[in-house]
Amino acid sequence: MKKQEDKRPNDQEISLKRKNCNSTNNNNSNSQSRRRHDVDLNLSLRPRRTSPGPLLPSSPSPHPLPPHQEIPQLLPIENPAAALSANPTLLCSHTIFAATATPHMAHPREPSFHAAAAAAAAAAAAAAAAIAPSLQRHEASTAGPSRPPRARRNPTQAPRDGKSENVPPPFPWATNHRATVHSLDFLLSRKIDIITGAVQCKRCEKQYEMGFNLREKFVEVGTFIAENKSSMHDRAPSVWMTPVLPTCKYCEQENSVKPLISEKKKSINWLFLLLGQMLGCCTLEQLKYFCKHTKNHRTGAKDRVLYLTYLGLCKQLDPNGPFDR
């Protein structure tokens, strides 16, 4: 009896648990159906999003799908370009490539902002091309008459109009050509072995005439050039630029007797200045005058023009000596 009484409450509990499980299952199914119904309602009531305008004007707009139609899942393609090129109908039917489809795969078109920039640049170039002729006409009207091109001056040009290359010889050892002296052999054959010139003492201001032995002084100058020419580098050394002047025979002041150089360049005593190594007392313009009339390059600093003057005079005295540049 006790066993039967114990089984009854157990049966009752089992039946209650079954009823509760059934009720919870029913509730879950009802809630799921309600959620599906709410989702369908939301989808049907939600406003459709308007798609932006087509990327290309010639491509047709895609047809919208029904709201409840499922979108088929696309399979991944390992090589899209090969697939499109292998299937030309698919390439032509695509909304983006329909306007640019070619037998071979074409490059994609540039983005819209690149196209806008290119259009703006083309418009600016067209505007500049339209304005350029008017600016040229304005500049032509405001500018004066164009000058003819200026001819470059020849450094070894001939004397100006009214001046002759030949002048009366200012000294017995000078020729009738400007800045030119006779050769050493010619002078010695004419018994001209002493070359004189006017000097003045800077201390006592006495003026007198001084003479140099032609052969001795020329050997001295020529030997100095032959020994030091390779180290001069076409520049006069300091002993030529600032020469040591003779001693005055009146006041016996050393380094004080300067040569008196004529203001007229055609009357300069070139041979006397060479033998006394006092060509550095000449101005740059006077040295350029010598180089001009002896067909030497006369542009540059004074040390270069002075170097050319020394070599030019030695070449006149001894044409066969080592006095080439």
Rosetta blueprint (number, residue, H / E / L):
1 M L
2 K H
3 K H
4 Q H
5 E H
6 D H
7 K H
8 R H
9 P H
10 N H
11 D H
12 Q H
13 E H
14 I H
15 S H
16 L H
17 K H
18 R H
19 K H
20 N H
21 C H
22 N H
23 S H
24 T H
25 N H
26 N H
27 N H
28 N H
29 S H
30 N H
31 S H
32 Q H
33 S H
34 R H
35 R H
36 R H
37 H H
38 D H
39 V H
40 D H
41 L H
42 N H
43 L H
44 S H
45 L H
46 R L
47 P L
48 R L
49 R L
50 T L
51 S L
52 P L
53 G L
54 P L
55 L L
56 L L
57 P L
58 S L
59 S L
60 P L
61 S L
62 P L
63 H L
64 P L
65 L L
66 P L
67 P L
68 H L
69 Q L
70 E L
71 I L
72 P L
73 Q L
74 L L
75 L L
76 P L
77 I L
78 E L
79 N L
80 P H
81 A H
82 A H
83 A H
84 L H
85 S H
86 A H
87 N L
88 P H
89 T H
90 L H
91 L H
92 C H
93 S H
94 H L
95 T L
96 I L
97 F L
98 A L
99 A L
100 T L
101 A L
102 T L
103 P L
104 H L
105 M L
106 A L
107 H L
108 P L
109 R L
110 E L
111 P L
112 S H
113 F H
114 H H
115 A H
116 A H
117 A H
118 A H
119 A H
120 A H
121 A H
122 A H
123 A H
124 A H
125 A H
126 A H
127 A H
128 A H
129 A H
130 A H
131 I H
132 A H
133 P H
134 S H
135 L H
136 Q H
137 R H
138 H H
139 E H
140 A H
141 S H
142 T H
143 A L
144 G L
145 P L
146 S L
147 R L
148 P L
149 P L
150 R L
151 A L
152 R L
153 R L
154 N L
155 P L
156 T L
157 Q L
158 A L
159 P L
160 R L
161 D L
162 G L
163 K L
164 S L
165 E L
166 N E
167 V L
168 P L
169 P L
170 P L
171 F L
172 P L
173 W L
174 A E
175 T L
176 N L
177 H E
178 R L
179 A L
180 T L
181 V E
182 H L
183 S L
184 L H
185 D H
186 F H
187 L H
188 L H
189 S H
190 R L
191 K L
192 I L
193 D L
194 I E
195 I E
196 T E
197 G E
198 A E
199 V E
200 Q E
201 C E
202 K L
203 R L
204 C L
205 E L
206 K L
207 Q E
208 Y E
209 E E
210 M E
211 G E
212 F E
213 N E
214 L H
215 R H
216 E H
217 K H
218 F H
219 V H
220 E H
221 V H
222 G H
223 T H
224 F H
225 I H
226 A H
227 E H
228 N H
229 K H
230 S H
231 S H
232 M H
233 H L
234 D L
235 R L
236 A L
237 P L
238 S H
239 V H
240 W H
241 M H
242 T L
243 P L
244 V L
245 L L
246 P L
247 T L
248 C L
249 K L
250 Y L
251 C L
252 E L
253 Q L
254 E L
255 N L
256 S L
257 V E
258 K E
259 P E
260 L L
261 I L
262 S L
263 E L
264 K L
265 K H
266 K H
267 S H
268 I L
269 N L
270 W H
271 L H
272 F H
273 L H
274 L H
275 L H
276 G L
277 Q L
278 M L
279 L H
280 G H
281 C H
282 C L
283 T L
284 L H
285 E H
286 Q H
287 L H
288 K H
289 Y H
290 F H
291 C H
292 K H
293 H H
294 T L
295 K L
296 N L
297 H L
298 R L
299 T L
300 G L
301 A L
302 K H
303 D H
304 R H
305 V H
306 L H
307 Y H
308 L H
309 T H
310 Y H
311 L H
312 G H
313 L H
314 C H
315 K H
316 Q H
317 L H
318 D L
319 P L
320 N L
321 G L
322 P L
323 F L
324 D L
325 R L
